[in-house]
Amino acid sequence: MAEFIALLLATLTGMLGNGISDKELAAKVQQSLTEKKPVPMEKVQVTCKGVSKTGVEQLTFTIDGLLLDPMLIDHATIVIGGIKPESGGKVGMKSVNWTADITEDQLTSVLRSHVDKLSDASVNIAAEGISLAGTYPVMWKMRVPYSVLGDLAVEQQTQLMFRIRKSGVSGVNMPAGLNSLLEKEINPVYDLAKFAARSKKDIEKAKQKLDYEFKLNVAELQPQEGHIIVTGSA
């Protein structure tokens, strides 16, 4: 994300103060991002608000098919506020806020990819919570079927953690020990800190152009039918 933002702000350099309109600036930034693709994505649309000689009030990026390996974000929005030129050729900004729409299929794929013991797991997301079902190996080649209902919670500002609140198969509760094993295997479901660590070089590169300190945080999780909406800041 840091390199993504660095590229778009570098695109702004030299454009401000030339009487460019909101629509014209948005088109130029969108063209640059589409051609250079600083992060894997299928499609990006840019809108712009409040262009003046001193900066840009707000830039909004709507992205489809954004890959934050190993997770594919079906739909994401990034809003950057208070962009303005700084001394030394840098560009400053006041805020970066984002929203990501993650489908149950993508959560299933991520879970299966990083937990070998849950290779047959399936995730179902509904307004009342997140269901996880499959089989768990206990001894030799035996696998115990499980079905649990729980919630995703944010811990340490970057970790998506699954907490079981109800479990059972055909109305029979599973042993508490198996619930603990499942949580231990699953969590963290995804950690933005790991993504930031993989992007360390990009972030350092971005700091050369930006007067802004990046820190990825998850603020809220909203389960809905078939998907979950995650919001945060950077």
Backbone as CSV, one residue per row, in Angstrom:
resi,resn,N_x,N_y,N_z,CA_x,CA_y,CA_z,C_x,C_y,C_z
1,MET,0.826,-1.206,0.000,0.000,0.000,0.000,0.859,1.254,0.000
2,ALA,2.004,1.190,0.704,2.891,2.358,0.765,3.404,2.729,-0.622
3,GLU,3.828,1.725,-1.378,4.345,2.001,-2.713,3.223,2.496,-3.630
4,PHE,2.034,1.940,-3.425,0.845,2.376,-4.169,0.611,3.870,-3.952
5,ILE,0.628,4.288,-2.687,0.390,5.691,-2.350,1.543,6.572,-2.819
6,ALA,2.781,6.071,-2.701,3.937,6.843,-3.154,3.862,7.123,-4.650
7,LEU,3.454,6.120,-5.417,3.351,6.304,-6.865,2.291,7.333,-7.220
8,LEU,1.153,7.252,-6.568,0.085,8.185,-6.935,0.432,9.607,-6.522
9,LEU,1.126,9.770,-5.383,1.493,11.116,-4.977,2.628,11.666,-5.837
10,ALA,3.508,10.769,-6.313,4.542,11.202,-7.243,3.908,11.687,-8.546
11,THR,2.791,11.069,-8.901,2.062,11.476,-10.104,1.524,12.898,-9.960
12,LEU,1.213,13.274,-8.705,0.668,14.607,-8.461,1.718,15.712,-8.599
13,THR,2.985,15.342,-8.398,4.054,16.338,-8.425,4.050,17.101,-9.756
14,GLY,4.029,18.407,-9.649,4.053,19.237,-10.857,2.685,19.537,-11.431
15,MET,1.662,18.801,-10.980,0.307,19.028,-11.504,-0.420,20.126,-10.728
16,LEU,-0.127,20.219,-9.436,-0.844,21.192,-8.614,-0.426,22.615,-8.962
17,GLY,-1.371,23.503,-8.889,-1.083,24.901,-9.181,-1.140,25.249,-10.652
18,ASN,-1.478,24.281,-11.484,-1.548,24.526,-12.931,-2.982,24.670,-13.433
19,GLY,-3.916,24.887,-12.512,-5.311,25.069,-12.912,-5.999,23.791,-13.333
20,ILE,-5.477,22.633,-12.922,-6.079,21.357,-13.292,-7.358,21.140,-12.488
21,SER,-8.358,20.535,-13.100,-9.634,20.301,-12.430,-9.601,18.978,-11.660
22,ASP,-10.600,18.788,-10.789,-10.718,17.542,-10.043,-10.763,16.344,-10.995
23,LYS,-11.593,16.463,-12.030,-11.787,15.363,-12.975,-10.510,15.062,-13.749
24,GLU,-9.803,16.102,-14.174,-8.569,15.904,-14.948,-7.481,15.241,-14.103
25,LEU,-7.366,15.674,-12.848,-6.350,15.092,-11.971,-6.666,13.622,-11.687
26,ALA,-7.926,13.325,-11.415,-8.335,11.941,-11.160,-8.016,11.050,-12.352
27,ALA,-8.249,11.560,-13.568,-7.991,10.782,-14.779,-6.508,10.488,-14.952
28,LYS,-5.660,11.466,-14.650,-4.214,11.278,-14.792,-3.670,10.268,-13.775
29,VAL,-4.146,10.378,-12.536,-3.708,9.439,-11.501,-4.170,8.027,-11.835
30,GLN,-5.412,7.898,-12.275,-5.957,6.587,-12.636,-5.174,5.964,-13.780
31,GLN,-4.812,6.762,-14.777,-4.033,6.264,-15.908,-2.665,5.748,-15.449
32,SER,-2.028,6.503,-14.555,-0.709,6.104,-14.049,-0.776,4.791,-13.286
33,LEU,-1.785,4.654,-12.420,-1.918,3.438,-11.630,-2.279,2.238,-12.496
34,THR,-3.103,2.462,-13.510,-3.498,1.377,-14.411,-2.311,0.873,-15.218
35,GLU,-1.455,1.782,-15.641,-0.298,1.407,-16.451,0.808,0.751,-15.616
36,LYS,1.075,1.296,-14.416,2.224,0.833,-13.622,1.880,-0.255,-12.611
37,LYS,0.635,-0.318,-12.175,0.157,-1.327,-11.227,1.173,-1.610,-10.108
38,PRO,1.328,-0.706,-9.166,2.275,-0.910,-8.065,1.912,-2.087,-7.162
39,VAL,0.644,-2.487,-7.173,0.209,-3.687,-6.455,-0.675,-4.495,-7.405
40,PRO,-0.720,-5.843,-7.242,-1.583,-6.662,-8.113,-3.055,-6.303,-7.913
41,MET,-3.724,-5.914,-8.977,-5.135,-5.564,-8.896,-5.757,-5.701,-10.280
42,GLU,-7.064,-5.917,-10.294,-7.773,-6.087,-11.556,-8.203,-4.746,-12.152
43,LYS,-8.700,-3.869,-11.307,-9.262,-2.609,-11.810,-9.190,-1.547,-10.720
44,VAL,-8.944,-0.294,-11.113,-8.945,0.813,-10.162,-9.675,2.007,-10.765
45,GLN,-10.466,2.673,-9.944,-11.152,3.895,-10.354,-10.827,4.988,-9.345
46,VAL,-10.491,6.180,-9.844,-10.050,7.281,-8.985,-11.025,8.450,-9.074
47,THR,-11.382,8.995,-7.936,-12.149,10.238,-7.899,-11.388,11.243,-7.042
48,CYS,-11.588,12.516,-7.345,-10.806,13.577,-6.703,-11.730,14.701,-6.251
49,LYS,-11.379,15.318,-5.115,-12.214,16.397,-4.575,-11.324,17.497,-4.006
50,GLY,-11.645,18.743,-4.373,-10.999,19.899,-3.759,-9.569,20.156,-4.193
51,VAL,-9.304,20.113,-5.512,-7.961,20.440,-6.014,-7.764,21.950,-5.979
52,SER,-6.626,22.373,-5.442,-6.290,23.805,-5.409,-4.788,23.969,-5.597
53,LYS,-4.312,25.191,-5.556,-2.882,25.444,-5.706,-2.075,24.890,-4.535
54,THR,-2.733,24.715,-3.403,-2.015,24.276,-2.199,-2.147,22.780,-1.910
55,GLY,-2.939,22.070,-2.706,-3.053,20.637,-2.465,-4.352,20.038,-2.957
56,VAL,-4.696,18.879,-2.394,-5.917,18.160,-2.761,-6.641,17.777,-1.476
57,GLU,-7.913,18.116,-1.410,-8.691,17.817,-0.209,-8.847,16.314,-0.003
58,GLN,-9.153,15.576,-1.097,-9.392,14.136,-0.937,-9.240,13.385,-2.253
59,LEU,-8.574,12.233,-2.185,-8.479,11.303,-3.310,-9.075,9.972,-2.869
60,THR,-9.952,9.412,-3.687,-10.591,8.140,-3.358,-10.288,7.115,-4.444
61,PHE,-9.860,5.918,-4.010,-9.519,4.847,-4.945,-10.423,3.655,-4.690
62,THR,-11.149,3.255,-5.713,-12.011,2.085,-5.632,-11.335,0.971,-6.438
63,ILE,-11.002,-0.130,-5.766,-10.179,-1.172,-6.384,-10.911,-2.507,-6.353
64,ASP,-10.910,-3.201,-7.477,-11.448,-4.553,-7.569,-10.292,-5.541,-7.728
65,GLY,-10.412,-6.690,-7.059,-9.405,-7.739,-7.202,-8.035,-7.338,-6.699
66,LEU,-7.966,-6.819,-5.477,-6.697,-6.392,-4.882,-6.064,-7.578,-4.153
67,LEU,-4.846,-7.956,-4.540,-4.171,-9.101,-3.936,-3.231,-8.653,-2.836
68,LEU,-3.566,-9.039,-1.584,-2.663,-8.879,-0.444,-2.272,-10.299,-0.036
69,ASP,-1.362,-10.851,-0.788,-0.997,-12.266,-0.720,-0.933,-12.791,0.712
70,PRO,-1.631,-13.884,1.078,-2.344,-14.769,0.166,-3.824,-14.424,-0.007
71,MET,-4.257,-13.282,0.509,-5.676,-12.950,0.455,-6.008,-12.056,-0.738
72,LEU,-7.064,-12.430,-1.459,-7.570,-11.606,-2.550,-8.764,-10.816,-2.032
73,ILE,-8.641,-9.495,-2.074,-9.721,-8.614,-1.619,-10.650,-8.357,-2.800
74,ASP,-11.892,-8.781,-2.651,-12.859,-8.648,-3.735,-13.061,-7.185,-4.131
75,HIS,-13.173,-6.336,-3.124,-13.448,-4.916,-3.378,-12.831,-4.103,-2.250
76,ALA,-12.107,-3.026,-2.581,-11.480,-2.190,-1.559,-11.603,-0.721,-1.924
77,THR,-11.651,0.116,-0.907,-11.670,1.567,-1.097,-10.602,2.183,-0.201
78,ILE,-9.783,3.060,-0.783,-8.762,3.778,-0.023,-9.031,5.275,-0.180
79,VAL,-9.144,5.977,0.933,-9.415,7.419,0.902,-8.240,8.149,1.553
80,ILE,-7.603,9.025,0.796,-6.473,9.804,1.293,-6.914,11.259,1.423
81,GLY,-6.713,11.831,2.598,-7.162,13.198,2.840,-6.026,14.154,3.124
82,GLY,-6.225,15.416,2.759,-5.286,16.481,3.098,-3.923,16.362,2.444
83,ILE,-3.891,16.196,1.130,-2.620,16.064,0.404,-2.075,17.451,0.071
84,LYS,-0.786,17.664,0.380,-0.185,18.962,0.067,1.333,18.824,-0.091
85,PRO,1.934,19.682,-0.933,3.399,19.652,-1.101,4.092,20.090,0.178
86,GLU,5.226,19.446,0.483,6.025,19.797,1.652,7.416,20.241,1.201
87,SER,8.191,20.739,2.143,9.556,21.154,1.825,10.412,19.949,1.476
88,GLY,11.460,20.196,0.689,12.369,19.123,0.313,11.825,18.211,-0.759
89,GLY,10.771,18.654,-1.428,10.213,17.856,-2.515,9.302,16.730,-2.068
90,LYS,9.007,16.642,-0.766,8.116,15.592,-0.275,6.655,16.015,-0.387
91,VAL,5.783,15.018,-0.240,4.343,15.278,-0.256,3.768,14.800,1.070
92,GLY,2.971,15.631,1.716,2.365,15.275,2.984,0.890,14.956,2.826
93,MET,0.328,14.283,3.815,-1.112,14.000,3.821,-1.562,13.821,5.257
94,LYS,-2.841,14.078,5.505,-3.370,14.041,6.858,-3.839,12.651,7.274
95,SER,-4.411,11.904,6.339,-5.006,10.626,6.746,-5.088,9.644,5.583
96,VAL,-5.083,8.351,5.935,-5.335,7.268,4.985,-6.323,6.315,5.652
97,ASN,-7.513,6.197,5.090,-8.533,5.279,5.610,-8.924,4.288,4.519
98,TRP,-9.239,3.054,4.914,-9.541,2.037,3.916,-10.677,1.119,4.362
99,THR,-11.319,0.543,3.359,-12.368,-0.454,3.583,-12.111,-1.615,2.644
100,ALA,-12.222,-2.837,3.152,-12.013,-4.025,2.333,-13.204,-4.963,2.480
101,ASP,-13.661,-5.493,1.357,-14.775,-6.443,1.334,-14.204,-7.833,1.034
102,ILE,-14.282,-8.740,2.019,-13.684,-10.067,1.886,-14.788,-11.119,1.865
103,THR,-14.810,-11.954,0.842,-15.851,-12.976,0.717,-15.511,-14.211,1.548
104,GLU,-16.544,-15.011,1.827,-16.323,-16.249,2.574,-15.464,-17.226,1.786
105,ASP,-15.539,-17.192,0.459,-14.689,-18.061,-0.361,-13.218,-17.698,-0.193
106,GLN,-12.919,-16.394,-0.114,-11.535,-15.970,0.065,-11.010,-16.332,1.456
107,LEU,-11.854,-16.193,2.481,-11.442,-16.599,3.820,-11.190,-18.103,3.878
108,THR,-12.021,-18.871,3.199,-11.824,-20.318,3.126,-10.493,-20.644,2.469
109,SER,-10.209,-19.979,1.359,-8.967,-20.206,0.624,-7.742,-19.869,1.468
110,VAL,-7.786,-18.728,2.175,-6.662,-18.315,3.023,-6.450,-19.317,4.152
111,LEU,-7.537,-19.755,4.767,-7.453,-20.704,5.872,-6.834,-22.020,5.414
112,ARG,-7.307,-22.538,4.306,-6.774,-23.807,3.794,-5.310,-23.691,3.399
113,SER,-4.899,-22.508,2.940,-3.529,-22.338,2.452,-2.497,-22.291,3.576
114,HIS,-2.901,-21.878,4.786,-1.896,-21.759,5.848,-2.098,-22.712,7.025
115,VAL,-3.145,-23.545,6.954,-3.362,-24.551,8.000,-3.565,-25.915,7.346
116,ASP,-2.521,-26.748,7.328,-2.583,-28.060,6.682,-3.654,-28.963,7.291
117,LYS,-3.822,-28.886,8.613,-4.774,-29.770,9.287,-6.225,-29.424,8.970
118,LEU,-6.448,-28.235,8.419,-7.815,-27.809,8.096,-7.995,-27.679,6.587
119,SER,-7.399,-28.613,5.862,-7.408,-28.537,4.394,-8.800,-28.691,3.792
120,ASP,-9.754,-29.238,4.581,-11.122,-29.386,4.053,-12.086,-28.398,4.710
121,ALA,-11.548,-27.416,5.405,-12.395,-26.450,6.115,-13.203,-25.595,5.145
122,SER,-14.388,-25.206,5.588,-15.203,-24.276,4.803,-15.741,-23.198,5.729
123,VAL,-15.788,-21.972,5.212,-16.231,-20.816,6.001,-17.550,-20.306,5.453
124,ASN,-18.467,-20.007,6.352,-19.741,-19.401,5.970,-19.948,-18.159,6.819
125,ILE,-20.199,-17.018,6.158,-20.365,-15.752,6.882,-21.821,-15.299,6.815
126,ALA,-22.387,-14.996,7.968,-23.751,-14.467,8.055,-23.749,-13.342,9.083
127,ALA,-24.846,-12.603,9.134,-24.927,-11.461,10.050,-24.757,-11.890,11.507
128,GLU,-25.204,-13.130,11.847,-25.111,-13.576,13.235,-23.741,-14.127,13.610
129,GLY,-22.863,-14.281,12.630,-21.520,-14.760,12.941,-20.895,-15.549,11.812
130,ILE,-19.755,-16.158,12.103,-18.995,-16.902,11.106,-18.979,-18.374,11.491
131,SER,-19.392,-19.237,10.548,-19.405,-20.673,10.776,-18.204,-21.315,10.095
132,LEU,-17.625,-22.285,10.791,-16.486,-23.024,10.255,-16.787,-24.507,10.423
133,ALA,-16.620,-25.280,9.346,-16.927,-26.704,9.399,-15.875,-27.497,8.635
134,GLY,-15.707,-28.752,9.037,-14.747,-29.622,8.365,-14.428,-30.807,9.245
135,THR,-13.236,-31.382,9.086,-12.794,-32.485,9.941,-11.392,-32.178,10.462
136,TYR,-11.120,-32.693,11.672,-9.826,-32.427,12.312,-9.133,-33.750,12.631
137,PRO,-7.837,-33.900,12.258,-7.122,-35.159,12.530,-6.813,-35.314,14.018
138,VAL,-7.105,-36.507,14.562,-6.843,-36.744,15.982,-5.805,-37.842,16.213
139,MET,-5.851,-38.923,15.446,-4.850,-39.984,15.575,-4.848,-40.830,14.296
140,TRP,-3.683,-41.334,13.987,-3.518,-42.115,12.770,-4.193,-41.393,11.611
141,LYS,-5.170,-42.040,10.979,-5.854,-41.408,9.851,-7.278,-41.003,10.216
142,MET,-7.581,-41.030,11.503,-8.927,-40.653,11.943,-9.096,-39.139,11.934
143,ARG,-10.266,-38.678,11.515,-10.592,-37.257,11.528,-11.953,-37.073,12.193
144,VAL,-12.022,-36.119,13.102,-13.256,-35.837,13.831,-13.985,-34.679,13.153
145,PRO,-15.253,-34.868,12.810,-15.989,-33.753,12.205,-16.272,-32.668,13.233
146,TYR,-16.244,-31.430,12.796,-16.544,-30.319,13.697,-17.404,-29.294,12.964
147,SER,-18.127,-28.529,13.743,-18.915,-27.418,13.217,-18.987,-26.372,14.311
148,VAL,-18.455,-25.191,14.054,-18.400,-24.165,15.098,-18.939,-22.833,14.566
149,LEU,-19.462,-22.059,15.490,-19.923,-20.710,15.181,-19.122,-19.752,16.045
150,GLY,-18.625,-18.690,15.431,-17.826,-17.746,16.196,-17.803,-16.370,15.579
151,ASP,-16.835,-15.597,16.005,-16.718,-14.211,15.534,-15.262,-13.895,15.226
152,LEU,-15.069,-12.997,14.267,-13.741,-12.447,14.026,-13.571,-11.219,14.909
153,ALA,-12.438,-11.137,15.571,-12.143,-9.984,16.416,-10.782,-9.424,16.028
154,VAL,-10.576,-8.154,16.352,-9.298,-7.496,16.073,-8.447,-7.518,17.336
155,GLU,-7.243,-8.005,17.231,-6.313,-8.005,18.353,-4.984,-7.414,17.909
156,GLN,-4.353,-6.690,18.814,-3.076,-6.030,18.553,-3.135,-5.133,17.315
157,GLN,-4.318,-4.630,17.020,-4.592,-3.633,15.971,-4.454,-4.160,14.542
158,THR,-3.801,-5.301,14.348,-3.580,-5.798,12.976,-4.043,-7.227,12.764
159,GLN,-4.307,-7.972,13.848,-4.602,-9.396,13.708,-6.100,-9.677,13.668
160,LEU,-6.526,-10.469,12.676,-7.908,-10.947,12.618,-7.941,-12.305,13.308
161,MET,-8.618,-12.384,14.451,-8.635,-13.598,15.270,-10.046,-14.185,15.318
162,PHE,-10.144,-15.520,15.179,-11.428,-16.213,15.220,-11.643,-16.776,16.617
163,ARG,-12.749,-16.402,17.264,-13.077,-16.884,18.596,-14.384,-17.676,18.561
164,ILE,-14.321,-18.925,19.011,-15.478,-19.822,18.978,-16.410,-19.504,20.146
165,ARG,-17.705,-19.370,19.859,-18.682,-19.166,20.939,-19.726,-20.279,20.997
166,LYS,-19.800,-21.126,19.959,-20.739,-22.234,19.967,-20.204,-23.336,19.068
167,SER,-20.333,-24.574,19.516,-19.829,-25.684,18.696,-20.707,-26.904,18.872
168,GLY,-20.604,-27.813,17.909,-21.363,-29.053,18.016,-21.594,-29.702,16.684
169,VAL,-21.936,-30.979,16.719,-22.299,-31.747,15.530,-23.626,-32.432,15.829
170,SER,-24.643,-32.137,15.047,-25.980,-32.691,15.262,-26.474,-32.443,16.694
171,GLY,-26.174,-31.247,17.184,-26.663,-30.862,18.503,-25.808,-31.329,19.665
172,VAL,-24.739,-32.083,19.394,-23.862,-32.572,20.457,-22.632,-31.678,20.540
173,ASN,-22.355,-31.142,21.715,-21.200,-30.267,21.884,-19.896,-31.049,21.750
174,MET,-18.888,-30.399,21.171,-17.574,-31.009,21.049,-16.786,-30.762,22.328
175,PRO,-15.758,-31.571,22.570,-14.898,-31.329,23.737,-14.262,-29.947,23.665
176,ALA,-14.152,-29.299,24.832,-13.558,-27.958,24.875,-12.138,-27.978,24.346
177,GLY,-11.437,-29.076,24.549,-10.062,-29.188,24.071,-9.957,-29.047,22.564
178,LEU,-10.935,-29.587,21.846,-10.911,-29.492,20.387,-11.149,-28.051,19.948
179,ASN,-12.016,-27.335,20.658,-12.225,-25.915,20.354,-10.910,-25.148,20.471
180,SER,-10.172,-25.423,21.533,-8.890,-24.742,21.750,-7.893,-25.085,20.650
181,LEU,-7.874,-26.365,20.250,-6.980,-26.781,19.170,-7.314,-26.059,17.873
182,LEU,-8.611,-25.953,17.587,-9.044,-25.273,16.363,-8.614,-23.808,16.369
183,GLU,-8.854,-23.121,17.485,-8.463,-21.710,17.571,-6.956,-21.542,17.423
184,LYS,-6.207,-22.464,18.025,-4.749,-22.385,17.942,-4.268,-22.568,16.504
185,GLU,-4.905,-23.492,15.774,-4.515,-23.740,14.388,-4.905,-22.576,13.473
186,ILE,-6.071,-22.017,13.709,-6.629,-21.005,12.813,-5.939,-19.654,12.960
187,ASN,-5.675,-19.250,14.183,-5.287,-17.862,14.457,-3.792,-17.586,14.336
188,PRO,-3.434,-16.375,13.919,-4.372,-15.373,13.373,-4.837,-15.770,11.977
189,VAL,-6.107,-15.510,11.679,-6.626,-15.794,10.348,-5.836,-15.002,9.306
190,TYR,-5.545,-13.752,9.629,-4.717,-12.902,8.767,-4.111,-11.813,9.629
191,ASP,-2.867,-11.458,9.342,-2.173,-10.432,10.118,-1.597,-9.381,9.185
192,LEU,-2.132,-8.165,9.275,-1.658,-7.080,8.419,-0.200,-6.734,8.702
193,ALA,0.262,-7.026,9.918,1.652,-6.735,10.250,2.602,-7.542,9.371
194,LYS,2.216,-8.783,9.050,3.048,-9.618,8.173,3.088,-9.039,6.766
195,PHE,1.942,-8.523,6.315,1.911,-7.881,5.002,2.813,-6.659,4.997
196,ALA,2.772,-5.886,6.085,3.622,-4.701,6.184,5.097,-5.088,6.201
197,ALA,5.412,-6.203,6.875,6.808,-6.660,6.930,7.298,-7.045,5.539
198,ARG,6.432,-7.706,4.762,6.815,-8.076,3.397,6.963,-6.835,2.519
199,SER,6.284,-5.737,2.900,6.323,-4.506,2.113,7.326,-3.502,2.667
200,LYS,8.239,-3.961,3.536,9.158,-3.061,4.229,9.967,-2.205,3.258
201,LYS,10.492,-2.831,2.195,11.294,-2.078,1.222,10.454,-1.001,0.540
202,ASP,9.206,-1.370,0.205,8.318,-0.402,-0.441,8.009,0.762,0.497
203,ILE,7.821,0.447,1.783,7.516,1.491,2.753,8.698,2.435,2.922
204,GLU,9.902,1.877,2.973,11.096,2.717,3.093,11.265,3.599,1.863
205,LYS,10.947,3.028,0.692,11.013,3.794,-0.555,9.995,4.934,-0.526
206,ALA,8.829,4.624,-0.010,7.756,5.619,0.046,8.121,6.776,0.967
207,LYS,8.853,6.479,2.057,9.220,7.521,3.009,10.115,8.585,2.385
208,GLN,10.814,8.212,1.322,11.675,9.180,0.642,10.842,10.237,-0.081
209,LYS,9.590,9.894,-0.383,8.723,10.812,-1.119,7.606,11.398,-0.251
210,LEU,7.319,10.723,0.858,6.167,11.128,1.660,6.562,11.615,3.043
211,ASP,5.864,12.641,3.524,6.011,13.107,4.898,4.861,12.499,5.695
212,TYR,4.943,11.165,5.891,3.837,10.447,6.523,4.365,9.116,7.061
213,GLU,3.901,8.744,8.255,4.336,7.485,8.872,3.227,6.448,8.723
214,PHE,3.516,5.364,7.978,2.512,4.335,7.748,2.411,3.386,8.943
215,LYS,1.170,3.091,9.338,0.925,2.072,10.347,-0.447,1.475,10.079
216,LEU,-0.476,0.223,9.611,-1.730,-0.423,9.264,-2.491,-0.847,10.518
217,ASN,-3.760,-0.445,10.598,-4.609,-0.794,11.733,-5.988,-1.227,11.244
218,VAL,-6.550,-2.213,11.913,-7.928,-2.625,11.657,-8.810,-1.992,12.729
219,ALA,-9.864,-1.306,12.312,-10.731,-0.610,13.274,-12.019,-1.371,13.563
220,GLU,-12.616,-1.991,12.522,-13.930,-2.608,12.707,-14.150,-3.746,11.707
221,LEU,-14.906,-4.771,12.163,-15.298,-5.897,11.325,-16.819,-5.976,11.319
222,GLN,-17.410,-6.073,10.128,-18.864,-6.140,10.023,-19.269,-7.344,9.177
223,PRO,-19.644,-8.479,9.811,-20.101,-9.650,9.047,-21.444,-9.380,8.380
224,GLN,-21.567,-9.791,7.125,-22.827,-9.708,6.393,-23.004,-11.019,5.655
225,GLU,-24.097,-11.184,4.950,-24.358,-12.445,4.260,-23.318,-12.717,3.187
226,GLY,-22.488,-13.728,3.398,-21.517,-14.148,2.382,-20.211,-13.391,2.351
227,HIS,-20.086,-12.343,3.156,-18.842,-11.568,3.136,-18.705,-10.777,4.422
228,ILE,-17.516,-10.217,4.624,-17.256,-9.397,5.799,-16.599,-8.092,5.374
229,ILE,-17.011,-6.985,5.956,-16.459,-5.675,5.630,-15.480,-5.276,6.735
230,VAL,-14.242,-5.003,6.342,-13.196,-4.642,7.289,-12.810,-3.181,7.032
231,THR,-12.751,-2.371,8.076,-12.355,-0.972,7.915,-11.145,-0.685,8.801
232,GLY,-10.336,0.276,8.363,-9.159,0.602,9.138,-8.458,1.848,8.616
233,SER,-7.247,2.047,9.086,-6.449,3.199,8.682,-5.027,2.734,8.399
234,ALA,-4.223,3.649,7.851,-2.831,3.302,7.555,-1.936,4.510,7.808
